Amino acid sequence: MRRFRALAVTSALVATVVGYAPPAALGGATISPSQVTVGLVKVAGGFTKPTYVTSSRDQQYRLFVVEQGGLVKVVRGSTVQSTPYLNLTSRITTSGTEQGLLSIVFHPDFVRYPFVYAAYTRKSDGALVVSRFTASSYKASSVSAATERVILVAPHPKYPNHNGGQLQFSPADHDLYISTGDGGGGGDPFRNAENFSSLLGKILRINVDATCGGKPYCIPAGNPFARSTSTTVRKEIYDYGLRNPWRYSFDRADATMWIGDVGQNTWEEIDHANTAGGHDLGWSCKEAYATYNSNACTINRRTRSWAHPVADYNHGSNDSIGCAVIGGYAYHGPTYPFAHWLYVFTDYCTATIWAIGHDASGISTTAVVGHGTGNPTGFGESEGADIYEVNQDGNLYHVTFTKH
């Protein structure tokens, strides 16, 4: 994200926009977002700068709250387990405000393969590290840091910001997806987002259920550069042209990807990509729809064809509308069937909550649907597809929907 600081909550409307989402992949038309109010009900508190919340989907009905400082804590109901589930405090750096333990994800078949994957910034050099940890069983109350197996390292040598760090398994292919920021420094000074020899400014995809060429993963055959004969092109790349995809998620109903890409100084964007891969999200040529750096609008002397955002919003005067988008989830839970397929997201500075819906042809509309508190940093899904949110004030909230 851009920065961690507090601003007063403000009301703001975002214009309706035409989105990049494949109509054939969408469900039927959603309710209009303007007919819905989203609320937050506090579940638990006392966390220290939480960054993410998730579940293991193993019928244990636990939530796992990730803290920036390196702890993962378990929540059952509204009770927080006294012993951390995972402790990586000795391995990470938080010297930069955007560094730390950024997210975790559980193996899709966690009952048979009790593997926990974590993304964090390494203490020694600030590199983004993706590691696997092995629990004694899926029911274990904790997992030892001593079981770490480093899977992938994305060097991040110059600046401490724009680390990305979201891990997700796709419901379609069960591969591991990893978001990386452009390396920081403002404006992508090293042009990493468009550089196919760099892991930065990308969504990566790897198969962690196999090993290839001495690496603890394989390159999926469908990756855009999987068949490249270049010795410098990184075959792990799935999508590119991203500034800082701090939070993205897979729609559990159709496996499309919702990406919240944090903007530079003026615009924030949500991208909605189909399952084909190879999308150019435009940075640093584009900041949402606006041209940011015209010198970056070609790659190898070819004009870039970039995927348009499904929604964007301007920061407003003194960041009165927002400063850093926090990508969320599309709702598919049983509690609020009228809200199915609505995608919910927020902003770090204002805690304004938006929802994106679509009509039968796939055209998207966006509306303000609520207001949170503090500085939200991440959403997550429970076992049963309820949506939760965490904020830097140390609270965990259940996301609710009301039709009006």
Steps between C-alpha positions, in 0.01 A plus 500: 500500500600861488520591865353427841330803649157596627250734335145583596234290329336695220205436272585474131335380185683327221390536143348210310761349271516239230705206617737240366327177595406218265117496488491128424677428828254695713186378668161659435449869567561606859288727711596864443773594750301816578229278652735348756660619823811325630571503872776376729431305820796464734597138569822537700767758581841535658703412191818691419491655154320215323553479126277213390241244609428161346371148568636150446180353353544173689171486695675632812324838464796712603610841383869589483600862554842597363690769689755719328760430770512129420231321700197307376216468751202265502144617561216260584168677527608818678778338704864555408729202569767600751783318318591633154441261214827609334781722625737654245600808697871415492509460122332811368570871477245770565746789471294631208135565579390268217725211599427205726291184491267577210271199458463125540305240306421133563545216256171434315494147646621600845354189666730271299785745453528726808714763329482869587657752263614842620624814324729729697782751460829343604692656786841481334424680174130588473440244225148363461513138612235235441545200728317181588448382858376153593256440784490166681137466385224722373354509851823621662471815710835630373767446236872521566711760323777236497313315225560784255582417142572804286309474173574826318693822564430826316796734556393845621834672555446873471181626666287359786159574345281332236550140607164357397504175693154352449489121466200315357423158357270509198183291534537410132854360475619483865824674406654755736473865392726769646471878468812716493534879503714688252789545743397840632660838475207673328422480129670163450845655440649166390205415268461165676127470431559469125829307524455129431836424661377632836259335742386843624178676402335169414258225587701177500366145464683183605413137563614416852387137483801401288868584460681583178858583409622507857230749606233418760227571244420460132387750236140432394482426129239772450716785629547767230878453480515130584637413155737793469851404397646814656733437791401831663119498475341388828256224417324543834333817365123473454384866481715813493488879493406536868610766746416343836231229495483499878173303510343281234262206517345224293126494453417159641208461256678555168873522587539849350749724677417829674809719545528812712803680354616791716555816297765771499371846596163538331313179411418164659372207296327163512577256218290193421687248288386173346689174542708525180802679645735728312316820583687829490346722771670808362736633768705719472360619167158527665379585849145364466376668178734798522836507323772514765821445303467515123855370464382170646218449249707272278676171573771393259384783270145362489208704631359342814143369495388534858199353680271776621401517868151391601487795743718791603482803727685826538674581829315828537631808675752402771406133451142571608369212287790265553873431468550123468246247376445186709372227271227274632283204402192416298227379733365146461391409852161359606402777745426776249395334172382834355864617509648211302774600254541850647867584543590706809814710547619796708776758544775516761471872575124562504354151569229576244343174380398453137323214321519407133208332326423420138204473266415201281744612231789528747512881517610601848377772733657615825347676801592599853324251729642573844773642721740321730732625768874530544731388223383178332777280363333185373189292444470123519250217462382252761441133439141573403578802276421772751723806454712647781718810529796600715634846570816647647316592819514130584143390434336217307158569347228293336371663179119520483259591219161673526261551208303825484 
